[in-house]
Amino acid sequence: MEGGLDIKLVKTGTIVKEKNSTNYTMKSSSLEQIVNWTFDEKNAINYDGENLDTEDKDKLIVLNGKMSIPEMSENIEMVNTIARNTSWFDVVAMSDEDKKTMSYIKESDNVPILLELDSDYIFNCNLRKDCIIGNKDDFFDNIDNEITIIGRIDKIYNTEEEIEIYDLVKEVFKLNRAIRRKMPKESLKDAIIYETGPLVKITPIIIYK
């Protein structure tokens, strides 16, 4: 949004044509405008521990809490096993070099994080670097720091069951459905990370410390 936002207006009841539309430009600081707009209680849920309803899906929410990364040591071991077994990649047409590349864990720009705050809910999102405001390189150096997330509510699980939050085969290896269908089901299952609810999944828009 830096540099302004173009808005096109037309008269009600008319056929939209380029010649009878008018362009306006709104000048704004993107971060300042989004943060101020979101912190207005009419525009978003400024969460303080209250219960959330399924009707809150798609609303914006503001969260302040301690960031952590889910425990995945057992899952990583399974992923390393998958990485060593290049035969699963033979089901699609790939060059030898591509197969070799696919056999190693790719650096992901989609990292699972949990947000710990005073609530019955666990908040989970997959963090992309382009959401981070500030120095992206050292953001994970201090995992236990307090952070603020502005995001959209994707799904609310008001249950104590295990909930899938991250699939290493999809997110790390980027394996498509055709390849996954040929792989042993147990291997696929063991590469999935679960958390026990209640849990809220969100899509982050802005994250800052």
C-alpha positions in Angstrom: 0.0 0.0 0.0 3.0 2.3 0.1 2.7 5.1 -2.3 -1.1 5.3 -2.1 -4.1 3.2 -2.8 -6.0 3.6 -6.1 -9.8 3.5 -5.8 -12.2 3.5 -8.8 -15.7 5.0 -8.3 -18.7 4.7 -10.7 -22.3 6.0 -10.5 -24.9 3.5 -9.2 -27.0 1.9 -11.9 -24.6 2.5 -14.7 -22.6 0.1 -16.9 -19.0 0.3 -15.8 -16.9 1.8 -18.6 -13.4 3.2 -18.3 -14.5 6.6 -19.7 -17.2 7.2 -17.0 -15.2 6.1 -14.0 -13.1 8.4 -11.8 -9.8 7.5 -10.1 -8.8 8.8 -6.7 -5.6 8.2 -4.8 -5.4 7.9 -1.0 -2.0 8.6 0.5 -1.2 6.6 3.6 1.5 4.8 5.6 0.6 1.2 5.2 1.7 -0.2 8.6 0.4 2.8 10.6 -3.0 2.8 8.8 -3.5 -1.0 9.2 -2.5 -1.1 12.9 -4.6 1.9 13.8 -7.6 0.6 11.9 -7.3 -2.8 13.4 -7.0 -1.6 17.0 -10.3 0.2 16.6 -12.7 -2.3 18.4 -15.3 -1.9 15.7 -12.9 -3.4 13.1 -11.3 -6.3 14.9 -11.3 -8.5 18.0 -8.7 -7.2 20.4 -8.4 -10.6 22.2 -8.2 -10.7 26.0 -9.0 -14.3 26.7 -12.7 -14.4 26.0 -14.4 -17.4 24.2 -14.6 -17.3 20.4 -17.6 -18.5 18.4 -17.7 -20.1 15.0 -19.3 -16.9 13.8 -16.0 -15.1 14.4 -14.5 -16.9 11.4 -13.0 -14.5 8.9 -12.8 -11.6 11.5 -9.6 -9.8 12.2 -8.0 -10.5 15.5 -5.2 -8.8 17.5 -3.1 -11.1 19.7 -0.3 -10.4 22.2 1.7 -13.3 23.6 4.8 -15.4 23.7 5.8 -17.2 20.5 6.9 -20.8 20.5 7.5 -23.5 17.8 5.7 -26.8 18.2 7.6 -29.9 19.3 8.5 -31.9 16.2 11.6 -33.9 16.9 9.9 -37.3 16.2 8.4 -35.8 13.1 11.7 -34.6 11.8 13.2 -38.1 12.2 10.4 -39.4 9.9 11.1 -36.6 7.4 14.8 -37.5 7.4 13.7 -41.1 6.6 11.6 -39.8 3.7 14.5 -37.7 2.5 16.7 -40.8 2.2 14.2 -42.8 0.2 14.3 -41.3 -3.2 12.3 -44.2 -4.7 9.0 -42.3 -3.9 10.0 -39.6 -6.3 10.1 -42.1 -9.2 6.4 -41.9 -9.7 6.6 -38.6 -11.5 8.8 -37.6 -14.4 11.9 -35.9 -12.9 15.5 -35.5 -13.9 18.1 -37.2 -11.8 19.2 -33.8 -10.5 15.6 -32.9 -9.6 15.3 -36.2 -7.6 18.5 -35.5 -5.8 17.3 -32.0 -4.9 13.9 -33.3 -3.7 15.7 -35.8 -1.4 16.9 -33.0 0.9 14.8 -30.9 3.2 14.0 -27.6 1.6 14.3 -24.4 3.6 10.7 -23.5 4.2 9.2 -20.0 4.2 6.1 -21.4 6.0 7.1 -22.0 9.7 4.5 -23.3 12.2 4.3 -21.2 15.4 2.1 -21.2 18.5 1.2 -18.2 20.5 1.0 -18.7 24.3 -1.3 -16.2 26.2 -3.7 -16.3 29.1 -6.4 -18.2 27.3 -7.9 -21.7 27.0 -7.1 -21.6 23.3 -3.8 -22.4 21.6 -3.3 -20.0 18.7 -1.6 -21.5 15.6 -0.4 -20.0 12.4 2.1 -20.6 9.6 4.5 -17.7 9.6 5.7 -16.3 6.3 8.7 -14.0 6.4 6.9 -11.3 4.4 4.5 -10.8 7.4 7.3 -9.8 9.8 7.9 -6.2 10.5 11.5 -5.5 11.4 14.6 -7.7 11.0 13.5 -11.0 9.5 16.9 -12.7 9.8 17.0 -12.6 13.7 13.3 -12.9 14.4 13.6 -16.5 15.6 16.7 -15.9 17.7 14.6 -15.1 20.8 11.7 -17.5 20.5 10.2 -16.7 23.9 9.8 -13.0 23.2 6.4 -11.3 23.3 5.0 -10.6 19.9 1.9 -9.0 18.4 0.0 -10.7 15.6 -2.7 -9.1 13.5 -4.4 -11.8 11.5 -7.6 -13.3 10.2 -9.4 -16.1 12.0 -9.5 -19.2 9.7 -11.0 -21.8 12.0 -12.1 -22.3 15.6 -11.9 -25.7 17.3 -13.8 -25.7 20.6 -12.7 -29.2 21.4 -10.0 -31.0 23.3 -9.3 -33.4 20.4 -5.9 -33.5 18.5 -5.9 -31.1 15.6 -3.6 -31.1 12.6 -1.5 -27.9 12.5 1.4 -28.7 10.1 2.2 -31.3 7.5 5.9 -31.6 7.0 5.6 -33.6 3.7 3.5 -30.8 2.2 5.3 -27.8 3.7 8.9 -28.9 3.7 9.1 -31.2 0.7 6.4 -29.5 -1.3 5.3 -33.0 -2.5 2.2 -32.9 -4.7 -0.8 -35.2 -4.3 0.3 -37.7 -7.0 3.5 -38.4 -5.1 1.8 -38.5 -1.6 -0.6 -41.1 -2.9 2.3 -43.5 -3.6 3.9 -43.1 -0.2 3.2 -45.4 2.8 0.3 -44.0 4.8 2.1 -44.4 8.1 5.0 -42.3 6.8 2.6 -39.6 5.9 0.8 -39.7 9.2 4.0 -39.6 11.2 5.1 -36.4 9.4 2.0 -34.5 10.6 2.2 -32.3 13.7 -0.8 -32.2 16.0 -1.8 -30.0 19.0 -4.6 -30.7 21.5 -7.4 -28.1 21.4 -9.2 -25.9 22.0 -7.3 -24.2 19.2 -7.7 -21.3 16.8 -6.0 -21.2 13.4 -5.2 -17.8 12.0 -3.6 -16.4 8.9 -1.1 -13.7 10.0 -1.1 -10.3 8.2 1.4 -8.4 10.3 3.7 -9.8 13.0 6.0 -7.5 15.1 7.9 -7.5 18.4 
